[in-house]
């Protein structure tokens, strides 16, 4: 079975959709009924509350671990918590929060409920 124009021996025709450029007089109408743009980014983790040292540590951690950086920071925070290293726990939780606020909040809530 080949895909292409029938004159080239194809048994399946390909459909082409054309989206024409909007006329300027219709553009205003389309913009008026377009859904509103979101106000803030979905991943807005309130970075203004981070100090520069913690932000730099979070960026370095992300550079090293990529998309798994928040999960790794969460694991480090839990390891520090169970080792009774409160300063290390707060540092790793801060890095986790800079990368994924929801994950850090879930860790914090679990630890608070355990105490």
C-alpha positions, -999 to 999 in steps of 0.1 A, spaced: 0 0 0 14 34 -9 3 69 1 3 96 -24 -16 110 -55 -37 84 -74 -18 91 -106 14 77 -90 -3 44 -82 -14 52 -47 -44 35 -32 -48 61 -4 -54 97 -11 -39 123 13 -61 151 26 -47 186 27 -63 213 48 -57 249 40 -60 276 66 -63 310 47 -50 342 62 -77 360 80 -90 392 66 -81 423 87 -118 431 93 -124 396 107 -93 397 129 -109 421 154 -139 399 157 -118 368 163 -97 386 190 -128 398 208 -141 362 212 -107 345 218 -102 330 253 -83 352 277 -46 346 281 -36 331 314 -24 357 340 6 339 354 27 309 344 15 276 356 49 269 371 51 302 389 68 291 422 72 326 436 109 328 430 110 363 444 108 347 479 140 328 473 174 342 483 201 342 456 222 315 473 192 291 473 182 300 438 218 294 426 219 260 444 185 250 428 198 260 393 230 240 397 210 210 410 187 213 379 217 215 356 231 183 372 199 162 374 176 177 347 139 170 350 145 146 379 161 174 400 130 181 421 125 144 429 161 141 438 160 172 461 129 157 477 147 124 484 177 144 498 153 164 521 137 132 534 171 117 540 183 147 559 150 147 579 154 111 590 191 118 598 179 146 621 198 171 600 174 201 603 196 225 584 201 201 556 164 193 555 155 230 552 181 235 525 170 205 504 134 214 509 141 249 497 158 236 466 128 213 460 104 242 465 123 263 439 120 235 414 85 221 423 65 240 450 37 214 451 61 185 458 79 205 485 46 214 501 35 177 501 68 167 518 65 195 544 29 185 552 39 148 556 67 157 580 45 180 600 18 154 604 45 128 614 56 150 644 
